[in-house]
């Protein structure tokens, strides 16, 4: 089978990560090789299941991202939420 370079998805994305997760920040940031427009990486308190204790914060991040005009920008910034 041939190795062929996959084309990046021309989508917009915001990334979320638990501060105590076994997944590393570098691993999460590597998604930029697959997705064209990643703007933010939010690091939330908790492990891999950070969503359980941060539902309101996650919903706010998603809402703010969808409503903001900066989602057009492709510069990645990191936001640490407590």
N, C-alpha and C positions, 0 to 999 in steps of 0.2 A: 504494500500500500504506500502511495506517495505521501511524503510530508508536505503539506501545503499550508501556507500561512493563512489563517482565518482573518477575514475582514472584521474590523471592529464594529460593534453595534452602534448605530448612530442614535443612541438613546441618552437621556439625562438620568443621573442617579445620585443618590446620597447614600453613604455607607454608614452602618451602625456596628459598634463593637462593644462588648462587655469589658470593663477594665480588668477583670479577673479571668477572662477567657483564655483558653489554651491556644486559640487562634491568635497569631501575632498581628501587630499593626502593619508590618511589612507585607504579610500575606494578604491582608485586606486591601492594602494599597495596590497590590499587583493586579487587581481587577481593572485598573486603567489600561491594561493591554487588551482587554476585551470590550470595554465600554468607552465610547468617545468622550462623553461629557460627565465626568465625576467631579462634583463641586465641593462636597464636604464629607468629612469623616467625623462622626460623633462617637466619642468614647463615653459610654454610660456605666455607672456603678453597677457591678454585678458580674456574674460568670457568663457562660454560653447562653443561659436562659434569662439574660438581663431584662427581657421583655416583660416577664411576670411582675417585676417590681418597678418597672418604669413605663407602664402603659400610657399614662398621661403625657409623659415627656416625649415618647416615641410618636404619639399622635400629633403633638404640637410641632415636632420637627418635620413630620411629613406635611402637615398643613402649611407651615411657614414656607417650606421649600416649594410646594406647588403654587403658592400664591405670590412668591417673590419674583422679582424681575431678574435677580442674579442667577437664576437657574439656567440662563443662557450662557453664562461664563463657564469655561472649562478648567479654570484653575482650582486645584484641590487645596482646601484648607481643613485643618483639624480643629474640632471643637470638643473640649472635655466638659461633660456635664456631670454635676454632682447630685 
